[in-house]
């Protein structure tokens, strides 16, 4: 299971979490909360997570790669002042996710 945009009281202000849960355990990645509400965020997140999970076999690695990529796409979208995801502008991050976020084990 993958849950996006998790907000709770233990997070620093201006942050959110993305959480992945499987039979192997549960992991979370904390990111800054960007001031953007784009079209297609859930679709790209689901597609990337599935692709990374199939490629790595690891929910934690898939979560890290997905979060890194989606955040880069959202940053490009915010910079463009658009609501449509700037996938072409962020294609480098899609091909090779930047090492920006690390998953931490919850259980």
N, C-alpha and C positions, 0 to 999 in steps of 0.2 A: 504494500500500500504506500502511496506517496501523497503527502499532504502539503500544500503550499500555503504561503502567507499566514503562518501560525503566529498569533500575537498572544502574549501572556505577561503577567506581572513581573516575572523574573528577567525579562529582556531589557537591555539598555534602551532608553528612549530613542526612537528613530530606527529601530531594528525589527526584523521579522525572522522567522525560522522556516525552513523547509525540512520536513521529517519523512524518513523512509522506514518502514517496518516490514520485516519478513520473518520467516521461521528462524533465521540466523541471528536476529536481534533487531535493535532499533538505533537509528542514527539521526543527528540533526546538524544542519548547517545554518549558522546565523549570518545574515547579510544586512547591510544598510537598507532601509526602506526608502525607495526612490519615489519622488513626487510624480508618478505617472500611472495611468490606467489604460494600457494599450489594448488593442484588439488582438486576440490570438495567443495570449500568454499561456493559457492552460493547454492549448493544443501543442505548442512547441515544447512545453515542459514534458508533457506525456510522451511525445514522440522521441525526444532526446533521452529521457530516462529509459525507455524500452530499448532503444538502440545501444545505449551504454551498458545496460544490464546484460543484454545478449552478448556484447563484445567482451565484457570483463567477468561476468558471472558473479560479480560482487555488488550487493546493494549499496554498500558504503562508497565504493569507487564510482558507481553510477550516479549516486546522489551528488558527490563532489563535482564530477564532470558536468552534470546537468545544471547544477546551481551556478557554476562558473560561467558556462556558456550563456544561460538565460540572462544572467546579470549583465554580461557584456552586450548582449542584444538589447536589453533594456536601456543601458547607458547610451548606446548608439541611437536608439529611438528617441530618448530624452534630448540628446544633443541636436537631433534633427528637428525637434519640435513637432514630432508626428505622433499619431495614434497607431498607425500601421507599423508593425515590427520591421525594423531596418535589418532584415536578414542578410541582404547582399553586403551592406556596409560592415556587418559583423561576421562575414563568412570566415575570416581567419580564426576567430574564436570558436566557431562551429567546428572547423576542421581540427583545431588544436586548442582545447580549452586552456585559458591562462591559469596559472597556479595561485588563484586569489583566495579561495576558501577551502577549509578543511572540515571534514565531518567529524563529529565527536560521538562516541558511543553512548547511548542512553541506557541500554540494557543488553 
